[in-house]
Amino acid sequence: MRKLMIFLYLFLFALVALSQQRVLQIWAMGEEAKKLNVMAEKFVQENPNVRVEIQAIPWSAAYDKLLTGIAGGQLPDLAQMGTTWMAPFGAIGAFEELTPYLAKSFIKKETFFDGSWQTVTMNGGVYGIPWYVDVRVMFYRTDILKEVGYERAPQTWDELYDVAKKLKARGEGYYALSLLFTGVFGNEFMPFVWQAGGKILDEKGNVRVTDPEFVEAITFYARFFWEGLAPTAGGNLFQDFAKGTVPIFFSGPWMVRMIDEQTPEVKGKWSVALMPKKVKRTSFVGGCNWVIFKNSKNKDLAWKFIEFMTRPENQIEWYRLVSNLPAVVEAWNFPELANDPMMKVFRAQLEDAMSPPNVPQWEEIATAISRRVEEVIFKRRTPQEAANMLKRDIEKIVRK
């Protein structure tokens, strides 16, 4: 009888504990979804009355999944959100505005890099918190550039063009750098616009793509294709980089590990550098943010998880797990980032990085930019003609 009573007592205790347990639902994508459980377990250790449920969603299905969830009111408490998705989903009122939470939190605008913070602010409000960032830098073969007289990476547009001509002069089948020449490549082209001092929209929403700076960026970008300095045929970037036929390209931090893994033969023969300067060295900043949905029943708990993931020690722990660069500036003081020569370059580039305009129509605008720049690359329009057409494209898009 005594054993039965103890069993019943423990059973009832477990039921009561289970009934008091709160459930935090999170949607996450890609590689992040595979590893997020590690951080969730640490969060639960600090909050034993909480259970975290993570639903993994492929990036290819995520946009439609979010749209369906919003339409049907079937959303989690918290989700990972790509930076360029913030505006379209924010425009339909899906996200909780976070200013009241920030007022009581250690999280501040100054916690993050400026470019990353830009991705969460819209219409005077804050609708997300940066989780991790990526930023584009220049990857280059140090040994090959030395062969053409460059002991370091090109620092300016003029130097980039000069080294490109020298690299091309090595002979048939050799190029200087890899640039996208077809498809949607707003994120590849936009750094050149910012470096020239150009913009797509000004603070009042006026379209500025016919400004001289924007036209100059189109001309500079297309010039590499006109003169055969960049290939207009698809290839294998890793093989081309390893063989030295394309010794310069622009990409993000994930490429550091991928080059080491896929082309170990060039170890010690390559490095990274800041973007080349015209007026500025500005690069593209991307990554992912955390968002709390308006219909969440656990907003306080979702915010607590965001605070947990924002703590510098957890930002660096996430970097150790998946190599995502921390969005929190303080996390860059940890030795594995502070003492890594290549990561120092990414850290410096984050000080001069921008995100695309935080407008709901960005994806359509990016497609229009790509189409018009592609026309210039293949000499179907002049840079000025393409800019004039692009201005009409964007004005039509934003009026929808």
FIFI-80746 format. One record per residue (C-alpha): residue number from 1; x, y, z. Coordinates in nm, 3 decimals. Layout:
<nodes>
+-----+---------+---------+---------+
:   n :      px :      py :      pz :
+-----+---------+---------+---------+
: NUM :       X :       Y :       Z :
...
+-----+---------+---------+---------+
</nodes>
This chain:
<nodes>
+-----+---------+---------+---------+
:   n :      px :      py :      pz :
+-----+---------+---------+---------+
:   1 :   0.000 :   0.000 :   0.000 :
:   2 :   0.282 :   0.239 :   0.095 :
:   3 :   0.458 :   0.180 :  -0.240 :
:   4 :   0.131 :   0.237 :  -0.425 :
:   5 :   0.076 :   0.566 :  -0.241 :
:   6 :   0.430 :   0.681 :  -0.326 :
:   7 :   0.377 :   0.587 :  -0.691 :
:   8 :   0.045 :   0.775 :  -0.704 :
:   9 :   0.202 :   1.076 :  -0.536 :
:  10 :   0.489 :   1.085 :  -0.786 :
:  11 :   0.246 :   1.036 :  -1.075 :
:  12 :   0.027 :   1.323 :  -0.959 :
:  13 :   0.334 :   1.540 :  -0.901 :
:  14 :   0.450 :   1.471 :  -1.257 :
:  15 :   0.107 :   1.558 :  -1.395 :
:  16 :   0.099 :   1.885 :  -1.203 :
:  17 :   0.454 :   1.972 :  -1.317 :
:  18 :   0.361 :   1.890 :  -1.675 :
:  19 :   0.049 :   2.102 :  -1.658 :
:  20 :   0.255 :   2.397 :  -1.533 :
:  21 :   0.519 :   2.360 :  -1.803 :
:  22 :   0.516 :   2.628 :  -2.069 :
:  23 :   0.585 :   2.544 :  -2.432 :
:  24 :   0.785 :   2.776 :  -2.657 :
:  25 :   0.735 :   2.704 :  -3.026 :
:  26 :   1.010 :   2.807 :  -3.270 :
:  27 :   1.041 :   2.778 :  -3.646 :
:  28 :   1.397 :   2.763 :  -3.778 :
:  29 :   1.547 :   2.701 :  -4.121 :
:  30 :   1.840 :   2.529 :  -4.284 :
:  31 :   2.150 :   2.432 :  -4.088 :
:  32 :   2.041 :   2.650 :  -3.799 :
:  33 :   1.740 :   2.428 :  -3.736 :
:  34 :   1.966 :   2.123 :  -3.703 :
:  35 :   2.176 :   2.277 :  -3.426 :
:  36 :   1.933 :   2.504 :  -3.244 :
:  37 :   1.831 :   2.223 :  -3.009 :
:  38 :   2.174 :   2.251 :  -2.845 :
:  39 :   2.101 :   2.609 :  -2.742 :
:  40 :   1.742 :   2.522 :  -2.654 :
:  41 :   1.864 :   2.259 :  -2.408 :
:  42 :   2.084 :   2.519 :  -2.238 :
:  43 :   1.786 :   2.754 :  -2.221 :
:  44 :   1.572 :   2.482 :  -2.059 :
:  45 :   1.843 :   2.417 :  -1.801 :
:  46 :   1.804 :   2.778 :  -1.692 :
:  47 :   1.425 :   2.760 :  -1.722 :
:  48 :   1.319 :   2.409 :  -1.612 :
:  49 :   0.948 :   2.489 :  -1.638 :
:  50 :   0.984 :   2.542 :  -2.013 :
:  51 :   0.976 :   2.302 :  -2.305 :
:  52 :   1.109 :   2.424 :  -2.641 :
:  53 :   0.962 :   2.278 :  -2.959 :
:  54 :   1.163 :   2.349 :  -3.274 :
:  55 :   1.016 :   2.288 :  -3.618 :
:  56 :   1.275 :   2.261 :  -3.893 :
:  57 :   1.170 :   2.412 :  -4.227 :
:  58 :   1.375 :   2.396 :  -4.549 :
:  59 :   1.464 :   2.740 :  -4.681 :
:  60 :   1.303 :   2.646 :  -5.013 :
:  61 :   0.965 :   2.601 :  -4.842 :
:  62 :   0.995 :   2.863 :  -4.568 :
:  63 :   0.847 :   3.166 :  -4.747 :
:  64 :   0.528 :   2.982 :  -4.847 :
:  65 :   0.507 :   2.818 :  -4.505 :
:  66 :   0.515 :   3.159 :  -4.340 :
:  67 :   0.252 :   3.299 :  -4.575 :
:  68 :   0.024 :   3.002 :  -4.508 :
:  69 :   0.078 :   3.032 :  -4.134 :
:  70 :  -0.005 :   3.403 :  -4.138 :
:  71 :  -0.319 :   3.350 :  -4.347 :
:  72 :  -0.441 :   3.069 :  -4.122 :
:  73 :  -0.326 :   3.214 :  -3.792 :
:  74 :  -0.112 :   2.906 :  -3.733 :
:  75 :   0.224 :   3.047 :  -3.631 :
:  76 :   0.483 :   2.971 :  -3.363 :
:  77 :   0.583 :   3.211 :  -3.088 :
:  78 :   0.920 :   3.285 :  -3.240 :
:  79 :   1.092 :   3.238 :  -3.575 :
:  80 :   1.417 :   3.283 :  -3.761 :
:  81 :   1.370 :   3.544 :  -4.032 :
:  82 :   1.602 :   3.622 :  -4.321 :
:  83 :   1.694 :   3.990 :  -4.329 :
:  84 :   1.542 :   4.054 :  -4.673 :
:  85 :   1.213 :   3.895 :  -4.560 :
:  86 :   1.162 :   4.139 :  -4.276 :
:  87 :   0.987 :   4.407 :  -4.481 :
:  88 :   0.737 :   4.194 :  -4.676 :
:  89 :   0.615 :   4.009 :  -4.367 :
:  90 :   0.639 :   4.318 :  -4.151 :
:  91 :   0.421 :   4.509 :  -4.395 :
:  92 :   0.130 :   4.271 :  -4.338 :
:  93 :   0.151 :   4.315 :  -3.963 :
:  94 :   0.282 :   3.970 :  -3.872 :
:  95 :   0.545 :   4.078 :  -3.617 :
:  96 :   0.526 :   4.210 :  -3.264 :
:  97 :   0.673 :   4.560 :  -3.226 :
:  98 :   0.955 :   4.528 :  -2.973 :
:  99 :   1.019 :   4.878 :  -2.841 :
: 100 :   0.841 :   4.808 :  -2.507 :
: 101 :   1.055 :   4.498 :  -2.455 :
: 102 :   1.376 :   4.685 :  -2.537 :
: 103 :   1.292 :   4.952 :  -2.279 :
: 104 :   1.330 :   4.692 :  -2.002 :
: 105 :   1.616 :   4.490 :  -2.150 :
: 106 :   1.995 :   4.490 :  -2.169 :
: 107 :   1.951 :   4.471 :  -2.547 :
: 108 :   2.005 :   4.807 :  -2.714 :
: 109 :   2.064 :   4.935 :  -3.066 :
: 110 :   2.431 :   4.975 :  -2.973 :
: 111 :   2.453 :   4.602 :  -2.893 :
: 112 :   2.471 :   4.531 :  -3.269 :
: 113 :   2.648 :   4.647 :  -3.583 :
: 114 :   2.467 :   4.936 :  -3.750 :
: 115 :   2.411 :   4.749 :  -4.075 :
: 116 :   2.253 :   4.459 :  -3.891 :
: 117 :   2.027 :   4.687 :  -3.686 :
: 118 :   1.901 :   4.845 :  -4.008 :
: 119 :   1.740 :   4.514 :  -4.102 :
: 120 :   1.503 :   4.512 :  -3.801 :
: 121 :   1.379 :   4.871 :  -3.811 :
: 122 :   1.080 :   4.974 :  -4.018 :
: 123 :   0.839 :   5.267 :  -4.009 :
: 124 :   0.989 :   5.401 :  -3.688 :
: 125 :   0.953 :   5.071 :  -3.502 :
: 126 :   1.167 :   4.768 :  -3.416 :
: 127 :   1.026 :   4.437 :  -3.540 :
: 128 :   1.308 :   4.192 :  -3.481 :
: 129 :   1.640 :   4.138 :  -3.308 :
: 130 :   1.957 :   4.045 :  -3.502 :
: 131 :   2.067 :   3.687 :  -3.444 :
: 132 :   2.369 :   3.642 :  -3.670 :
: 133 :   2.519 :   3.832 :  -3.961 :
: 134 :   2.703 :   3.767 :  -4.282 :
: 135 :   2.897 :   4.022 :  -4.479 :
: 136 :   3.073 :   4.002 :  -4.816 :
: 137 :   3.448 :   4.054 :  -4.845 :
: 138 :   3.710 :   3.997 :  -5.116 :
: 139 :   3.863 :   3.649 :  -5.145 :
: 140 :   4.188 :   3.641 :  -5.340 :
: 141 :   4.486 :   3.423 :  -5.425 :
: 142 :   4.784 :   3.589 :  -5.258 :
: 143 :   5.040 :   3.395 :  -5.462 :
: 144 :   4.887 :   3.481 :  -5.800 :
: 145 :   4.844 :   3.850 :  -5.723 :
: 146 :   5.211 :   3.863 :  -5.624 :
: 147 :   5.298 :   3.725 :  -5.967 :
: 148 :   5.141 :   4.034 :  -6.126 :
: 149 :   5.298 :   4.281 :  -5.885 :
: 150 :   5.044 :   4.303 :  -5.603 :
: 151 :   5.179 :   4.221 :  -5.257 :
: 152 :   4.835 :   4.287 :  -5.109 :
: 153 :   4.475 :   4.290 :  -5.222 :
: 154 :   4.358 :   4.583 :  -5.438 :
: 155 :   4.239 :   4.863 :  -5.213 :
: 156 :   4.045 :   5.081 :  -5.456 :
: 157 :   3.832 :   5.052 :  -5.769 :
: 158 :   4.127 :   5.174 :  -5.975 :
: 159 :   4.353 :   4.906 :  -5.828 :
: 160 :   4.090 :   4.637 :  -5.878 :
: 161 :   4.061 :   4.728 :  -6.246 :
: 162 :   4.440 :   4.747 :  -6.282 :
: 163 :   4.504 :   4.406 :  -6.125 :
: 164 :   4.216 :   4.262 :  -6.329 :
: 165 :   4.384 :   4.366 :  -6.655 :
: 166 :   4.716 :   4.220 :  -6.541 :
: 167 :   4.554 :   3.892 :  -6.439 :
: 168 :   4.370 :   3.866 :  -6.770 :
: 169 :   4.698 :   3.925 :  -6.956 :
: 170 :   4.825 :   3.586 :  -6.836 :
: 171 :   4.667 :   3.432 :  -7.144 :
: 172 :   4.365 :   3.261 :  -7.298 :
: 173 :   4.128 :   3.105 :  -7.044 :
: 174 :   4.245 :   3.327 :  -6.759 :
: 175 :   4.024 :   3.584 :  -6.589 :
: 176 :   4.052 :   3.816 :  -6.293 :
: 177 :   3.739 :   3.784 :  -6.087 :
: 178 :   3.405 :   3.610 :  -6.060 :
: 179 :   3.089 :   3.822 :  -6.072 :
: 180 :   2.733 :   3.720 :  -6.134 :
: 181 :   2.627 :   3.802 :  -6.488 :
: 182 :   2.273 :   3.666 :  -6.504 :
: 183 :   1.987 :   3.585 :  -6.268 :
: 184 :   1.898 :   3.782 :  -5.954 :
: 185 :   2.212 :   3.944 :  -5.817 :
: 186 :   2.105 :   4.252 :  -5.624 :
: 187 :   2.325 :   4.150 :  -5.331 :
: 188 :   2.627 :   4.108 :  -5.561 :
: 189 :   2.586 :   4.437 :  -5.745 :
: 190 :   2.460 :   4.665 :  -5.465 :
: 191 :   2.795 :   4.698 :  -5.282 :
: 192 :   2.935 :   4.871 :  -5.592 :
: 193 :   2.645 :   5.118 :  -5.579 :
: 194 :   2.709 :   5.196 :  -5.213 :
: 195 :   3.084 :   5.219 :  -5.269 :
: 196 :   3.021 :   5.485 :  -5.537 :
: 197 :   2.796 :   5.676 :  -5.298 :
: 198 :   2.476 :   5.577 :  -5.477 :
: 199 :   2.140 :   5.458 :  -5.352 :
: 200 :   1.814 :   5.312 :  -5.479 :
: 201 :   1.572 :   5.517 :  -5.271 :
: 202 :   1.633 :   5.829 :  -5.068 :
: 203 :   1.488 :   5.906 :  -4.725 :
: 204 :   1.168 :   6.038 :  -4.884 :
: 205 :   1.119 :   5.730 :  -5.099 :
: 206 :   1.230 :   5.894 :  -5.425 :
: 207 :   1.394 :   5.660 :  -5.676 :
: 208 :   1.759 :   5.759 :  -5.725 :
: 209 :   1.891 :   5.504 :  -5.972 :
: 210 :   1.950 :   5.764 :  -6.244 :
: 211 :   2.195 :   5.954 :  -6.023 :
: 212 :   2.551 :   5.964 :  -6.164 :
: 213 :   2.679 :   5.745 :  -5.879 :
: 214 :   2.437 :   5.462 :  -5.960 :
: 215 :   2.513 :   5.483 :  -6.333 :
: 216 :   2.886 :   5.480 :  -6.253 :
: 217 :   2.839 :   5.158 :  -6.054 :
: 218 :   2.657 :   4.990 :  -6.344 :
: 219 :   2.934 :   5.096 :  -6.582 :
: 220 :   3.213 :   4.975 :  -6.353 :
: 221 :   3.043 :   4.640 :  -6.291 :
: 222 :   2.968 :   4.576 :  -6.658 :
: 223 :   3.317 :   4.680 :  -6.767 :
: 224 :   3.465 :   4.358 :  -6.626 :
: 225 :   3.245 :   4.159 :  -6.863 :
: 226 :   3.288 :   4.390 :  -7.162 :
: 227 :   3.666 :   4.351 :  -7.142 :
: 228 :   3.668 :   3.978 :  -7.067 :
: 229 :   3.802 :   4.028 :  -6.715 :
: 230 :   3.515 :   3.825 :  -6.567 :
: 231 :   3.374 :   3.511 :  -6.731 :
: 232 :   3.025 :   3.513 :  -6.879 :
: 233 :   2.999 :   3.137 :  -6.868 :
: 234 :   2.920 :   2.932 :  -6.563 :
: 235 :   3.199 :   2.739 :  -6.399 :
: 236 :   3.297 :   2.576 :  -6.072 :
: 237 :   3.412 :   2.853 :  -5.842 :
: 238 :   3.620 :   2.626 :  -5.621 :
: 239 :   3.800 :   2.462 :  -5.913 :
: 240 :   3.857 :   2.796 :  -6.085 :
: 241 :   3.993 :   2.946 :  -5.764 :
: 242 :   4.218 :   2.648 :  -5.702 :
: 243 :   4.352 :   2.647 :  -6.060 :
: 244 :   4.398 :   3.023 :  -6.047 :
: 245 :   4.191 :   3.091 :  -6.357 :
: 246 :   3.963 :   3.312 :  -6.144 :
: 247 :   4.172 :   3.429 :  -5.847 :
: 248 :   3.933 :   3.692 :  -5.702 :
: 249 :   3.570 :   3.673 :  -5.592 :
: 250 :   3.339 :   3.832 :  -5.333 :
: 251 :   3.153 :   3.621 :  -5.080 :
: 252 :   3.063 :   3.564 :  -4.717 :
: 253 :   3.215 :   3.392 :  -4.413 :
: 254 :   3.082 :   3.047 :  -4.499 :
: 255 :   3.332 :   3.032 :  -4.785 :
: 256 :   3.630 :   3.027 :  -4.547 :
: 257 :   3.549 :   2.677 :  -4.427 :
: 258 :   3.430 :   2.561 :  -4.769 :
: 259 :   3.757 :   2.659 :  -4.937 :
: 260 :   3.955 :   2.476 :  -4.669 :
: 261 :   3.738 :   2.167 :  -4.715 :
: 262 :   3.702 :   2.162 :  -5.095 :
: 263 :   4.038 :   2.302 :  -5.209 :
: 264 :   4.297 :   2.208 :  -4.944 :
: 265 :   4.569 :   2.234 :  -5.211 :
: 266 :   4.556 :   2.616 :  -5.189 :
: 267 :   4.600 :   2.635 :  -4.812 :
: 268 :   4.829 :   2.925 :  -4.731 :
: 269 :   4.789 :   3.068 :  -5.083 :
: 270 :   4.477 :   3.277 :  -5.032 :
: 271 :   4.332 :   3.535 :  -4.798 :
: 272 :   4.047 :   3.781 :  -4.754 :
: 273 :   4.040 :   4.160 :  -4.771 :
: 274 :   3.803 :   4.452 :  -4.735 :
: 275 :   3.590 :   4.553 :  -5.030 :
: 276 :   3.760 :   4.795 :  -5.273 :
: 277 :   3.700 :   5.166 :  -5.215 :
: 278 :   3.554 :   5.428 :  -5.445 :
: 279 :   3.398 :   5.680 :  -5.208 :
: 280 :   3.348 :   5.411 :  -4.942 :
: 281 :   3.424 :   5.039 :  -4.892 :
: 282 :   3.065 :   4.945 :  -4.817 :
: 283 :   2.958 :   4.582 :  -4.843 :
: 284 :   2.630 :   4.393 :  -4.821 :
: 285 :   2.522 :   4.270 :  -4.477 :
: 286 :   2.273 :   3.986 :  -4.442 :
: 287 :   2.204 :   3.710 :  -4.195 :
: 288 :   1.899 :   3.631 :  -3.986 :
: 289 :   1.691 :   3.793 :  -3.715 :
: 290 :   1.456 :   3.674 :  -3.445 :
: 291 :   1.091 :   3.780 :  -3.471 :
: 292 :   0.801 :   3.734 :  -3.232 :
: 293 :   0.463 :   3.690 :  -3.397 :
: 294 :   0.173 :   3.908 :  -3.296 :
: 295 :  -0.051 :   3.611 :  -3.224 :
: 296 :   0.198 :   3.445 :  -2.987 :
: 297 :   0.057 :   3.347 :  -2.649 :
: 298 :   0.407 :   3.336 :  -2.499 :
: 299 :   0.556 :   3.671 :  -2.598 :
: 300 :   0.736 :   3.716 :  -2.267 :
: 301 :   0.892 :   3.372 :  -2.298 :
: 302 :   0.987 :   3.432 :  -2.661 :
: 303 :   1.158 :   3.756 :  -2.558 :
: 304 :   1.341 :   3.572 :  -2.280 :
: 305 :   1.477 :   3.328 :  -2.539 :
: 306 :   1.587 :   3.618 :  -2.760 :
: 307 :   1.772 :   3.770 :  -2.465 :
: 308 :   1.933 :   3.432 :  -2.397 :
: 309 :   2.054 :   3.404 :  -2.758 :
: 310 :   2.178 :   3.765 :  -2.754 :
: 311 :   2.410 :   3.721 :  -2.457 :
: 312 :   2.769 :   3.744 :  -2.588 :
: 313 :   2.870 :   3.406 :  -2.446 :
: 314 :   2.581 :   3.241 :  -2.630 :
: 315 :   2.654 :   3.432 :  -2.949 :
: 316 :   3.007 :   3.290 :  -2.947 :
: 317 :   2.875 :   2.945 :  -2.858 :
: 318 :   2.653 :   2.963 :  -3.166 :
: 319 :   2.955 :   3.061 :  -3.374 :
: 320 :   3.137 :   2.753 :  -3.247 :
: 321 :   2.843 :   2.534 :  -3.344 :
: 322 :   2.772 :   2.657 :  -3.698 :
: 323 :   3.026 :   2.934 :  -3.778 :
: 324 :   2.756 :   3.202 :  -3.805 :
: 325 :   2.911 :   3.541 :  -3.735 :
: 326 :   2.781 :   3.708 :  -3.417 :
: 327 :   2.554 :   4.007 :  -3.460 :
: 328 :   2.652 :   4.125 :  -3.111 :
: 329 :   2.963 :   4.345 :  -3.122 :
: 330 :   3.090 :   4.234 :  -2.780 :
: 331 :   3.105 :   3.869 :  -2.889 :
: 332 :   3.389 :   3.959 :  -3.127 :
: 333 :   3.618 :   4.007 :  -2.826 :
: 334 :   3.633 :   3.631 :  -2.768 :
: 335 :   3.973 :   3.487 :  -2.871 :
: 336 :   3.851 :   3.262 :  -3.155 :
: 337 :   3.733 :   3.571 :  -3.342 :
: 338 :   3.962 :   3.841 :  -3.203 :
: 339 :   4.279 :   3.639 :  -3.277 :
: 340 :   4.179 :   3.503 :  -3.619 :
: 341 :   4.335 :   3.716 :  -3.899 :
: 342 :   4.057 :   3.637 :  -4.147 :
: 343 :   3.779 :   3.703 :  -3.897 :
: 344 :   3.941 :   4.039 :  -3.821 :
: 345 :   3.873 :   4.134 :  -4.183 :
: 346 :   3.506 :   4.038 :  -4.152 :
: 347 :   3.489 :   4.233 :  -3.825 :
: 348 :   3.633 :   4.542 :  -3.993 :
: 349 :   3.399 :   4.508 :  -4.293 :
: 350 :   3.096 :   4.493 :  -4.062 :
: 351 :   3.175 :   4.851 :  -3.963 :
: 352 :   3.100 :   4.954 :  -4.322 :
: 353 :   2.811 :   4.738 :  -4.438 :
: 354 :   2.454 :   4.805 :  -4.544 :
: 355 :   2.137 :   4.613 :  -4.603 :
: 356 :   1.904 :   4.668 :  -4.899 :
: 357 :   1.615 :   4.912 :  -4.854 :
: 358 :   1.377 :   4.772 :  -4.593 :
: 359 :   1.073 :   4.790 :  -4.818 :
: 360 :   0.819 :   4.513 :  -4.886 :
: 361 :   0.893 :   4.519 :  -5.260 :
: 362 :   1.268 :   4.454 :  -5.227 :
: 363 :   1.261 :   4.113 :  -5.398 :
: 364 :   1.085 :   4.263 :  -5.702 :
: 365 :   1.324 :   4.558 :  -5.703 :
: 366 :   1.625 :   4.325 :  -5.687 :
: 367 :   1.490 :   4.131 :  -5.986 :
: 368 :   1.445 :   4.454 :  -6.181 :
: 369 :   1.799 :   4.568 :  -6.097 :
: 370 :   1.941 :   4.238 :  -6.213 :
: 371 :   1.747 :   4.248 :  -6.539 :
: 372 :   1.865 :   4.597 :  -6.626 :
: 373 :   2.228 :   4.539 :  -6.526 :
: 374 :   2.226 :   4.217 :  -6.729 :
: 375 :   2.110 :   4.418 :  -7.032 :
: 376 :   2.414 :   4.640 :  -6.990 :
: 377 :   2.651 :   4.347 :  -6.948 :
: 378 :   2.535 :   4.203 :  -7.281 :
: 379 :   2.531 :   4.551 :  -7.441 :
: 380 :   2.161 :   4.556 :  -7.513 :
: 381 :   2.139 :   4.898 :  -7.341 :
: 382 :   2.383 :   5.164 :  -7.232 :
: 383 :   2.425 :   5.218 :  -6.854 :
: 384 :   2.224 :   5.540 :  -6.870 :
: 385 :   1.945 :   5.379 :  -7.073 :
: 386 :   1.928 :   5.090 :  -6.828 :
: 387 :   1.916 :   5.331 :  -6.534 :
: 388 :   1.629 :   5.523 :  -6.694 :
: 389 :   1.436 :   5.201 :  -6.752 :
: 390 :   1.512 :   5.083 :  -6.399 :
: 391 :   1.375 :   5.405 :  -6.254 :
: 392 :   1.044 :   5.342 :  -6.430 :
: 393 :   1.050 :   4.977 :  -6.318 :
: 394 :   1.096 :   5.066 :  -5.952 :
: 395 :   0.841 :   5.348 :  -5.955 :
: 396 :   0.587 :   5.103 :  -6.095 :
: 397 :   0.678 :   4.838 :  -5.835 :
: 398 :   0.646 :   5.070 :  -5.534 :
: 399 :   0.313 :   5.209 :  -5.659 :
: 400 :   0.147 :   4.866 :  -5.655 :
+-----+---------+---------+---------+
</nodes>
